[in-house]
Amino acid sequence: MKVYTTLLMQLIIWSGYTFIEWLSKYDQLHYKILMFFVFFYIAIILGNSIMKSVKKTFFITSVSLTLYCSFHLTMSVLS
């Protein structure tokens, strides 16, 4: 259940990243990259507080980021 909760919370974080990225569409690229790393750090901290294991946290974060990217790319291709 911890894995499922962590995955859902991280997908919420990535959705928040998409919204903030949409709001800052005129920002420069290095600010967007910095913002990505801030959200990545938040996802790691949240995952580690739920899972209590660094190895599992990084695995779940990579899975949630992969799911987010695949969904984001699929939606951009369809529209």
Buried (B, 14 or more C-beta within 10 A) or exposed (E): EEBEBBBEBBBEBBEEBBEBBEEEEEEEEEEBEEBBEEBBEBBBEBBBEBBEEEEBBBBBBEBBBEBBEEBBEEEEEEE
